[in-house]
Amino acid sequence: NARDITAQKETLDNFKYFLDNTIESIGIFQDGKSIYVNEAGLKLFGFDSVEEVIGKTHFDFVSPAYHEIIKEKVEENYTLPYEIEARKKDG
């Protein structure tokens, strides 16, 4: 019904507002591909727009030396923090 759709849109708008107004870099991935990166993430990685980021994998944001570590952590369903070296758009 229309009320549910309005409530869902409001929730989505509030979530997007939170993502875009935090100083932390936040990326959202679905099926291993980027579907959204907030403004802080765009700045951190040197991208000009969300469109440049859509479709990239998490490996596109990480130094190749850490790819195997990430694969292992994903396979283990490891959820605690760990350090990696990020890679900007220009390498």
Phi and psi restraints in degrees (range 20) as a CNS / XPLOR table:
assign (resid 1 and name C) (resid 2 and name N)
       (resid 2 and name CA) (resid 2 and name C) 1.0 -62.7 20.0 2
assign (resid 2 and name N) (resid 2 and name CA)
       (resid 2 and name C) (resid 3 and name N) 1.0 -35.8 20.0 2
assign (resid 2 and name C) (resid 3 and name N)
       (resid 3 and name CA) (resid 3 and name C) 1.0 -64.8 20.0 2
assign (resid 3 and name N) (resid 3 and name CA)
       (resid 3 and name C) (resid 4 and name N) 1.0 -41.3 20.0 2
assign (resid 3 and name C) (resid 4 and name N)
       (resid 4 and name CA) (resid 4 and name C) 1.0 -64.8 20.0 2
assign (resid 4 and name N) (resid 4 and name CA)
       (resid 4 and name C) (resid 5 and name N) 1.0 -42.0 20.0 2
assign (resid 4 and name C) (resid 5 and name N)
       (resid 5 and name CA) (resid 5 and name C) 1.0 -64.1 20.0 2
assign (resid 5 and name N) (resid 5 and name CA)
       (resid 5 and name C) (resid 6 and name N) 1.0 -42.3 20.0 2
assign (resid 5 and name C) (resid 6 and name N)
       (resid 6 and name CA) (resid 6 and name C) 1.0 -63.2 20.0 2
assign (resid 6 and name N) (resid 6 and name CA)
       (resid 6 and name C) (resid 7 and name N) 1.0 -42.0 20.0 2
assign (resid 6 and name C) (resid 7 and name N)
       (resid 7 and name CA) (resid 7 and name C) 1.0 -65.2 20.0 2
assign (resid 7 and name N) (resid 7 and name CA)
       (resid 7 and name C) (resid 8 and name N) 1.0 -40.9 20.0 2
assign (resid 7 and name C) (resid 8 and name N)
       (resid 8 and name CA) (resid 8 and name C) 1.0 -64.5 20.0 2
assign (resid 8 and name N) (resid 8 and name CA)
       (resid 8 and name C) (resid 9 and name N) 1.0 -42.5 20.0 2
assign (resid 8 and name C) (resid 9 and name N)
       (resid 9 and name CA) (resid 9 and name C) 1.0 -63.9 20.0 2
assign (resid 9 and name N) (resid 9 and name CA)
       (resid 9 and name C) (resid 10 and name N) 1.0 -40.6 20.0 2
assign (resid 9 and name C) (resid 10 and name N)
       (resid 10 and name CA) (resid 10 and name C) 1.0 -62.6 20.0 2
assign (resid 10 and name N) (resid 10 and name CA)
       (resid 10 and name C) (resid 11 and name N) 1.0 -42.6 20.0 2
assign (resid 10 and name C) (resid 11 and name N)
       (resid 11 and name CA) (resid 11 and name C) 1.0 -63.0 20.0 2
assign (resid 11 and name N) (resid 11 and name CA)
       (resid 11 and name C) (resid 12 and name N) 1.0 -44.8 20.0 2
assign (resid 11 and name C) (resid 12 and name N)
       (resid 12 and name CA) (resid 12 and name C) 1.0 -63.3 20.0 2
assign (resid 12 and name N) (resid 12 and name CA)
       (resid 12 and name C) (resid 13 and name N) 1.0 -43.4 20.0 2
assign (resid 12 and name C) (resid 13 and name N)
       (resid 13 and name CA) (resid 13 and name C) 1.0 -61.6 20.0 2
assign (resid 13 and name N) (resid 13 and name CA)
       (resid 13 and name C) (resid 14 and name N) 1.0 -41.6 20.0 2
assign (resid 13 and name C) (resid 14 and name N)
       (resid 14 and name CA) (resid 14 and name C) 1.0 -65.0 20.0 2
assign (resid 14 and name N) (resid 14 and name CA)
       (resid 14 and name C) (resid 15 and name N) 1.0 -41.6 20.0 2
assign (resid 14 and name C) (resid 15 and name N)
       (resid 15 and name CA) (resid 15 and name C) 1.0 -64.4 20.0 2
assign (resid 15 and name N) (resid 15 and name CA)
       (resid 15 and name C) (resid 16 and name N) 1.0 -44.7 20.0 2
assign (resid 15 and name C) (resid 16 and name N)
       (resid 16 and name CA) (resid 16 and name C) 1.0 -63.7 20.0 2
assign (resid 16 and name N) (resid 16 and name CA)
       (resid 16 and name C) (resid 17 and name N) 1.0 -39.4 20.0 2
assign (resid 16 and name C) (resid 17 and name N)
       (resid 17 and name CA) (resid 17 and name C) 1.0 -59.8 20.0 2
assign (resid 17 and name N) (resid 17 and name CA)
       (resid 17 and name C) (resid 18 and name N) 1.0 -45.4 20.0 2
assign (resid 17 and name C) (resid 18 and name N)
       (resid 18 and name CA) (resid 18 and name C) 1.0 -60.4 20.0 2
assign (resid 18 and name N) (resid 18 and name CA)
       (resid 18 and name C) (resid 19 and name N) 1.0 -47.7 20.0 2
assign (resid 18 and name C) (resid 19 and name N)
       (resid 19 and name CA) (resid 19 and name C) 1.0 -59.8 20.0 2
assign (resid 19 and name N) (resid 19 and name CA)
       (resid 19 and name C) (resid 20 and name N) 1.0 -42.7 20.0 2
assign (resid 19 and name C) (resid 20 and name N)
       (resid 20 and name CA) (resid 20 and name C) 1.0 -79.8 20.0 2
assign (resid 20 and name N) (resid 20 and name CA)
       (resid 20 and name C) (resid 21 and name N) 1.0 -12.0 20.0 2
assign (resid 20 and name C) (resid 21 and name N)
       (resid 21 and name CA) (resid 21 and name C) 1.0 -117.1 20.0 2
assign (resid 21 and name N) (resid 21 and name CA)
       (resid 21 and name C) (resid 22 and name N) 1.0 19.8 20.0 2
assign (resid 21 and name C) (resid 22 and name N)
       (resid 22 and name CA) (resid 22 and name C) 1.0 -103.5 20.0 2
assign (resid 22 and name N) (resid 22 and name CA)
       (resid 22 and name C) (resid 23 and name N) 1.0 154.2 20.0 2
assign (resid 22 and name C) (resid 23 and name N)
       (resid 23 and name CA) (resid 23 and name C) 1.0 -85.0 20.0 2
assign (resid 23 and name N) (resid 23 and name CA)
       (resid 23 and name C) (resid 24 and name N) 1.0 -8.4 20.0 2
assign (resid 23 and name C) (resid 24 and name N)
       (resid 24 and name CA) (resid 24 and name C) 1.0 -82.4 20.0 2
assign (resid 24 and name N) (resid 24 and name CA)
       (resid 24 and name C) (resid 25 and name N) 1.0 143.4 20.0 2
assign (resid 24 and name C) (resid 25 and name N)
       (resid 25 and name CA) (resid 25 and name C) 1.0 -78.1 20.0 2
assign (resid 25 and name N) (resid 25 and name CA)
       (resid 25 and name C) (resid 26 and name N) 1.0 124.8 20.0 2
assign (resid 25 and name C) (resid 26 and name N)
       (resid 26 and name CA) (resid 26 and name C) 1.0 -130.2 20.0 2
assign (resid 26 and name N) (resid 26 and name CA)
       (resid 26 and name C) (resid 27 and name N) 1.0 127.6 20.0 2
assign (resid 26 and name C) (resid 27 and name N)
       (resid 27 and name CA) (resid 27 and name C) 1.0 -121.3 20.0 2
assign (resid 27 and name N) (resid 27 and name CA)
       (resid 27 and name C) (resid 28 and name N) 1.0 144.1 20.0 2
assign (resid 27 and name C) (resid 28 and name N)
       (resid 28 and name CA) (resid 28 and name C) 1.0 -116.9 20.0 2
assign (resid 28 and name N) (resid 28 and name CA)
       (resid 28 and name C) (resid 29 and name N) 1.0 128.4 20.0 2
assign (resid 28 and name C) (resid 29 and name N)
       (resid 29 and name CA) (resid 29 and name C) 1.0 -120.8 20.0 2
assign (resid 29 and name N) (resid 29 and name CA)
       (resid 29 and name C) (resid 30 and name N) 1.0 143.8 20.0 2
assign (resid 29 and name C) (resid 30 and name N)
       (resid 30 and name CA) (resid 30 and name C) 1.0 -134.4 20.0 2
assign (resid 30 and name N) (resid 30 and name CA)
       (resid 30 and name C) (resid 31 and name N) 1.0 128.2 20.0 2
assign (resid 30 and name C) (resid 31 and name N)
       (resid 31 and name CA) (resid 31 and name C) 1.0 53.7 20.0 2
assign (resid 31 and name N) (resid 31 and name CA)
       (resid 31 and name C) (resid 32 and name N) 1.0 38.0 20.0 2
assign (resid 31 and name C) (resid 32 and name N)
       (resid 32 and name CA) (resid 32 and name C) 1.0 79.0 20.0 2
assign (resid 32 and name N) (resid 32 and name CA)
       (resid 32 and name C) (resid 33 and name N) 1.0 3.2 20.0 2
assign (resid 32 and name C) (resid 33 and name N)
       (resid 33 and name CA) (resid 33 and name C) 1.0 -119.8 20.0 2
assign (resid 33 and name N) (resid 33 and name CA)
       (resid 33 and name C) (resid 34 and name N) 1.0 143.6 20.0 2
assign (resid 33 and name C) (resid 34 and name N)
       (resid 34 and name CA) (resid 34 and name C) 1.0 -69.5 20.0 2
assign (resid 34 and name N) (resid 34 and name CA)
       (resid 34 and name C) (resid 35 and name N) 1.0 131.8 20.0 2
assign (resid 34 and name C) (resid 35 and name N)
       (resid 35 and name CA) (resid 35 and name C) 1.0 -117.2 20.0 2
assign (resid 35 and name N) (resid 35 and name CA)
       (resid 35 and name C) (resid 36 and name N) 1.0 -12.1 20.0 2
assign (resid 35 and name C) (resid 36 and name N)
       (resid 36 and name CA) (resid 36 and name C) 1.0 -167.1 20.0 2
assign (resid 36 and name N) (resid 36 and name CA)
       (resid 36 and name C) (resid 37 and name N) 1.0 141.5 20.0 2
assign (resid 36 and name C) (resid 37 and name N)
       (resid 37 and name CA) (resid 37 and name C) 1.0 -137.0 20.0 2
assign (resid 37 and name N) (resid 37 and name CA)
       (resid 37 and name C) (resid 38 and name N) 1.0 133.7 20.0 2
assign (resid 37 and name C) (resid 38 and name N)
       (resid 38 and name CA) (resid 38 and name C) 1.0 -75.0 20.0 2
assign (resid 38 and name N) (resid 38 and name CA)
       (resid 38 and name C) (resid 39 and name N) 1.0 175.5 20.0 2
assign (resid 38 and name C) (resid 39 and name N)
       (resid 39 and name CA) (resid 39 and name C) 1.0 -58.6 20.0 2
assign (resid 39 and name N) (resid 39 and name CA)
       (resid 39 and name C) (resid 40 and name N) 1.0 -41.5 20.0 2
assign (resid 39 and name C) (resid 40 and name N)
       (resid 40 and name CA) (resid 40 and name C) 1.0 -62.2 20.0 2
assign (resid 40 and name N) (resid 40 and name CA)
       (resid 40 and name C) (resid 41 and name N) 1.0 -38.2 20.0 2
assign (resid 40 and name C) (resid 41 and name N)
       (resid 41 and name CA) (resid 41 and name C) 1.0 -67.5 20.0 2
assign (resid 41 and name N) (resid 41 and name CA)
       (resid 41 and name C) (resid 42 and name N) 1.0 -40.8 20.0 2
assign (resid 41 and name C) (resid 42 and name N)
       (resid 42 and name CA) (resid 42 and name C) 1.0 -59.3 20.0 2
assign (resid 42 and name N) (resid 42 and name CA)
       (resid 42 and name C) (resid 43 and name N) 1.0 -46.2 20.0 2
assign (resid 42 and name C) (resid 43 and name N)
       (resid 43 and name CA) (resid 43 and name C) 1.0 -64.8 20.0 2
assign (resid 43 and name N) (resid 43 and name CA)
       (resid 43 and name C) (resid 44 and name N) 1.0 -45.7 20.0 2
assign (resid 43 and name C) (resid 44 and name N)
       (resid 44 and name CA) (resid 44 and name C) 1.0 -59.4 20.0 2
assign (resid 44 and name N) (resid 44 and name CA)
       (resid 44 and name C) (resid 45 and name N) 1.0 -42.0 20.0 2
assign (resid 44 and name C) (resid 45 and name N)
       (resid 45 and name CA) (resid 45 and name C) 1.0 -95.2 20.0 2
assign (resid 45 and name N) (resid 45 and name CA)
       (resid 45 and name C) (resid 46 and name N) 1.0 -1.3 20.0 2
assign (resid 45 and name C) (resid 46 and name N)
       (resid 46 and name CA) (resid 46 and name C) 1.0 81.7 20.0 2
assign (resid 46 and name N) (resid 46 and name CA)
       (resid 46 and name C) (resid 47 and name N) 1.0 23.7 20.0 2
assign (resid 46 and name C) (resid 47 and name N)
       (resid 47 and name CA) (resid 47 and name C) 1.0 -94.9 20.0 2
assign (resid 47 and name N) (resid 47 and name CA)
       (resid 47 and name C) (resid 48 and name N) 1.0 153.8 20.0 2
assign (resid 47 and name C) (resid 48 and name N)
       (resid 48 and name CA) (resid 48 and name C) 1.0 -94.7 20.0 2
assign (resid 48 and name N) (resid 48 and name CA)
       (resid 48 and name C) (resid 49 and name N) 1.0 -22.8 20.0 2
assign (resid 48 and name C) (resid 49 and name N)
       (resid 49 and name CA) (resid 49 and name C) 1.0 -153.5 20.0 2
assign (resid 49 and name N) (resid 49 and name CA)
       (resid 49 and name C) (resid 50 and name N) 1.0 159.4 20.0 2
assign (resid 49 and name C) (resid 50 and name N)
       (resid 50 and name CA) (resid 50 and name C) 1.0 -61.8 20.0 2
assign (resid 50 and name N) (resid 50 and name CA)
       (resid 50 and name C) (resid 51 and name N) 1.0 -35.2 20.0 2
assign (resid 50 and name C) (resid 51 and name N)
       (resid 51 and name CA) (resid 51 and name C) 1.0 -58.8 20.0 2
assign (resid 51 and name N) (resid 51 and name CA)
       (resid 51 and name C) (resid 52 and name N) 1.0 -32.7 20.0 2
assign (resid 51 and name C) (resid 52 and name N)
       (resid 52 and name CA) (resid 52 and name C) 1.0 -66.3 20.0 2
assign (resid 52 and name N) (resid 52 and name CA)
       (resid 52 and name C) (resid 53 and name N) 1.0 -25.4 20.0 2
assign (resid 52 and name C) (resid 53 and name N)
       (resid 53 and name CA) (resid 53 and name C) 1.0 -94.2 20.0 2
assign (resid 53 and name N) (resid 53 and name CA)
       (resid 53 and name C) (resid 54 and name N) 1.0 -29.4 20.0 2
assign (resid 53 and name C) (resid 54 and name N)
       (resid 54 and name CA) (resid 54 and name C) 1.0 -57.0 20.0 2
assign (resid 54 and name N) (resid 54 and name CA)
       (resid 54 and name C) (resid 55 and name N) 1.0 130.5 20.0 2
assign (resid 54 and name C) (resid 55 and name N)
       (resid 55 and name CA) (resid 55 and name C) 1.0 94.1 20.0 2
assign (resid 55 and name N) (resid 55 and name CA)
       (resid 55 and name C) (resid 56 and name N) 1.0 -12.6 20.0 2
assign (resid 55 and name C) (resid 56 and name N)
       (resid 56 and name CA) (resid 56 and name C) 1.0 -75.0 20.0 2
assign (resid 56 and name N) (resid 56 and name CA)
       (resid 56 and name C) (resid 57 and name N) 1.0 150.9 20.0 2
assign (resid 56 and name C) (resid 57 and name N)
       (resid 57 and name CA) (resid 57 and name C) 1.0 -92.3 20.0 2
assign (resid 57 and name N) (resid 57 and name CA)
       (resid 57 and name C) (resid 58 and name N) 1.0 167.8 20.0 2
assign (resid 57 and name C) (resid 58 and name N)
       (resid 58 and name CA) (resid 58 and name C) 1.0 -62.9 20.0 2
assign (resid 58 and name N) (resid 58 and name CA)
       (resid 58 and name C) (resid 59 and name N) 1.0 -25.0 20.0 2
assign (resid 58 and name C) (resid 59 and name N)
       (resid 59 and name CA) (resid 59 and name C) 1.0 -66.6 20.0 2
assign (resid 59 and name N) (resid 59 and name CA)
       (resid 59 and name C) (resid 60 and name N) 1.0 -24.7 20.0 2
assign (resid 59 and name C) (resid 60 and name N)
       (resid 60 and name CA) (resid 60 and name C) 1.0 -68.7 20.0 2
assign (resid 60 and name N) (resid 60 and name CA)
       (resid 60 and name C) (resid 61 and name N) 1.0 -15.3 20.0 2
assign (resid 60 and name C) (resid 61 and name N)
       (resid 61 and name CA) (resid 61 and name C) 1.0 -107.3 20.0 2
assign (resid 61 and name N) (resid 61 and name CA)
       (resid 61 and name C) (resid 62 and name N) 1.0 4.9 20.0 2
assign (resid 61 and name C) (resid 62 and name N)
       (resid 62 and name CA) (resid 62 and name C) 1.0 -128.6 20.0 2
assign (resid 62 and name N) (resid 62 and name CA)
       (resid 62 and name C) (resid 63 and name N) 1.0 140.5 20.0 2
assign (resid 62 and name C) (resid 63 and name N)
       (resid 63 and name CA) (resid 63 and name C) 1.0 -56.2 20.0 2
assign (resid 63 and name N) (resid 63 and name CA)
       (resid 63 and name C) (resid 64 and name N) 1.0 136.0 20.0 2
assign (resid 63 and name C) (resid 64 and name N)
       (resid 64 and name CA) (resid 64 and name C) 1.0 -54.0 20.0 2
assign (resid 64 and name N) (resid 64 and name CA)
       (resid 64 and name C) (resid 65 and name N) 1.0 -27.4 20.0 2
assign (resid 64 and name C) (resid 65 and name N)
       (resid 65 and name CA) (resid 65 and name C) 1.0 -62.6 20.0 2
assign (resid 65 and name N) (resid 65 and name CA)
       (resid 65 and name C) (resid 66 and name N) 1.0 -17.6 20.0 2
assign (resid 65 and name C) (resid 66 and name N)
       (resid 66 and name CA) (resid 66 and name C) 1.0 -106.8 20.0 2
assign (resid 66 and name N) (resid 66 and name CA)
       (resid 66 and name C) (resid 67 and name N) 1.0 0.9 20.0 2
assign (resid 66 and name C) (resid 67 and name N)
       (resid 67 and name CA) (resid 67 and name C) 1.0 -59.5 20.0 2
assign (resid 67 and name N) (resid 67 and name CA)
       (resid 67 and name C) (resid 68 and name N) 1.0 -44.5 20.0 2
assign (resid 67 and name C) (resid 68 and name N)
       (resid 68 and name CA) (resid 68 and name C) 1.0 -64.9 20.0 2
assign (resid 68 and name N) (resid 68 and name CA)
       (resid 68 and name C) (resid 69 and name N) 1.0 -39.0 20.0 2
assign (resid 68 and name C) (resid 69 and name N)
       (resid 69 and name CA) (resid 69 and name C) 1.0 -61.1 20.0 2
assign (resid 69 and name N) (resid 69 and name CA)
       (resid 69 and name C) (resid 70 and name N) 1.0 -43.6 20.0 2
assign (resid 69 and name C) (resid 70 and name N)
       (resid 70 and name CA) (resid 70 and name C) 1.0 -63.9 20.0 2
assign (resid 70 and name N) (resid 70 and name CA)
       (resid 70 and name C) (resid 71 and name N) 1.0 -44.7 20.0 2
assign (resid 70 and name C) (resid 71 and name N)
       (resid 71 and name CA) (resid 71 and name C) 1.0 -57.0 20.0 2
assign (resid 71 and name N) (resid 71 and name CA)
       (resid 71 and name C) (resid 72 and name N) 1.0 -44.6 20.0 2
assign (resid 71 and name C) (resid 72 and name N)
       (resid 72 and name CA) (resid 72 and name C) 1.0 -62.2 20.0 2
assign (resid 72 and name N) (resid 72 and name CA)
       (resid 72 and name C) (resid 73 and name N) 1.0 -44.5 20.0 2
assign (resid 72 and name C) (resid 73 and name N)
       (resid 73 and name CA) (resid 73 and name C) 1.0 -64.4 20.0 2
assign (resid 73 and name N) (resid 73 and name CA)
       (resid 73 and name C) (resid 74 and name N) 1.0 -39.3 20.0 2
assign (resid 73 and name C) (resid 74 and name N)
       (resid 74 and name CA) (resid 74 and name C) 1.0 -65.6 20.0 2
assign (resid 74 and name N) (resid 74 and name CA)
       (resid 74 and name C) (resid 75 and name N) 1.0 -45.7 20.0 2
assign (resid 74 and name C) (resid 75 and name N)
       (resid 75 and name CA) (resid 75 and name C) 1.0 -61.6 20.0 2
assign (resid 75 and name N) (resid 75 and name CA)
       (resid 75 and name C) (resid 76 and name N) 1.0 -33.9 20.0 2
assign (resid 75 and name C) (resid 76 and name N)
       (resid 76 and name CA) (resid 76 and name C) 1.0 -81.7 20.0 2
assign (resid 76 and name N) (resid 76 and name CA)
       (resid 76 and name C) (resid 77 and name N) 1.0 -5.3 20.0 2
assign (resid 76 and name C) (resid 77 and name N)
       (resid 77 and name CA) (resid 77 and name C) 1.0 55.7 20.0 2
assign (resid 77 and name N) (resid 77 and name CA)
       (resid 77 and name C) (resid 78 and name N) 1.0 38.3 20.0 2
assign (resid 77 and name C) (resid 78 and name N)
       (resid 78 and name CA) (resid 78 and name C) 1.0 -70.7 20.0 2
assign (resid 78 and name N) (resid 78 and name CA)
       (resid 78 and name C) (resid 79 and name N) 1.0 128.0 20.0 2
assign (resid 78 and name C) (resid 79 and name N)
       (resid 79 and name CA) (resid 79 and name C) 1.0 -117.4 20.0 2
assign (resid 79 and name N) (resid 79 and name CA)
       (resid 79 and name C) (resid 80 and name N) 1.0 -4.8 20.0 2
assign (resid 79 and name C) (resid 80 and name N)
       (resid 80 and name CA) (resid 80 and name C) 1.0 -82.9 20.0 2
assign (resid 80 and name N) (resid 80 and name CA)
       (resid 80 and name C) (resid 81 and name N) 1.0 157.9 20.0 2
assign (resid 80 and name C) (resid 81 and name N)
       (resid 81 and name CA) (resid 81 and name C) 1.0 -64.1 20.0 2
assign (resid 81 and name N) (resid 81 and name CA)
       (resid 81 and name C) (resid 82 and name N) 1.0 148.7 20.0 2
assign (resid 81 and name C) (resid 82 and name N)
       (resid 82 and name CA) (resid 82 and name C) 1.0 -152.2 20.0 2
assign (resid 82 and name N) (resid 82 and name CA)
       (resid 82 and name C) (resid 83 and name N) 1.0 158.9 20.0 2
assign (resid 82 and name C) (resid 83 and name N)
       (resid 83 and name CA) (resid 83 and name C) 1.0 -95.5 20.0 2
assign (resid 83 and name N) (resid 83 and name CA)
       (resid 83 and name C) (resid 84 and name N) 1.0 141.6 20.0 2
assign (resid 83 and name C) (resid 84 and name N)
       (resid 84 and name CA) (resid 84 and name C) 1.0 -139.5 20.0 2
assign (resid 84 and name N) (resid 84 and name CA)
       (resid 84 and name C) (resid 85 and name N) 1.0 170.5 20.0 2
assign (resid 84 and name C) (resid 85 and name N)
       (resid 85 and name CA) (resid 85 and name C) 1.0 -104.4 20.0 2
assign (resid 85 and name N) (resid 85 and name CA)
       (resid 85 and name C) (resid 86 and name N) 1.0 121.1 20.0 2
assign (resid 85 and name C) (resid 86 and name N)
       (resid 86 and name CA) (resid 86 and name C) 1.0 -81.2 20.0 2
assign (resid 86 and name N) (resid 86 and name CA)
       (resid 86 and name C) (resid 87 and name N) 1.0 162.3 20.0 2
assign (resid 86 and name C) (resid 87 and name N)
       (resid 87 and name CA) (resid 87 and name C) 1.0 -130.4 20.0 2
assign (resid 87 and name N) (resid 87 and name CA)
       (resid 87 and name C) (resid 88 and name N) 1.0 127.6 20.0 2
assign (resid 87 and name C) (resid 88 and name N)
       (resid 88 and name CA) (resid 88 and name C) 1.0 -78.2 20.0 2
assign (resid 88 and name N) (resid 88 and name CA)
       (resid 88 and name C) (resid 89 and name N) 1.0 170.2 20.0 2
assign (resid 88 and name C) (resid 89 and name N)
       (resid 89 and name CA) (resid 89 and name C) 1.0 -52.3 20.0 2
assign (resid 89 and name N) (resid 89 and name CA)
       (resid 89 and name C) (resid 90 and name N) 1.0 -40.1 20.0 2
assign (resid 89 and name C) (resid 90 and name N)
       (resid 90 and name CA) (resid 90 and name C) 1.0 -84.7 20.0 2
assign (resid 90 and name N) (resid 90 and name CA)
       (resid 90 and name C) (resid 91 and name N) 1.0 9.0 20.0 2
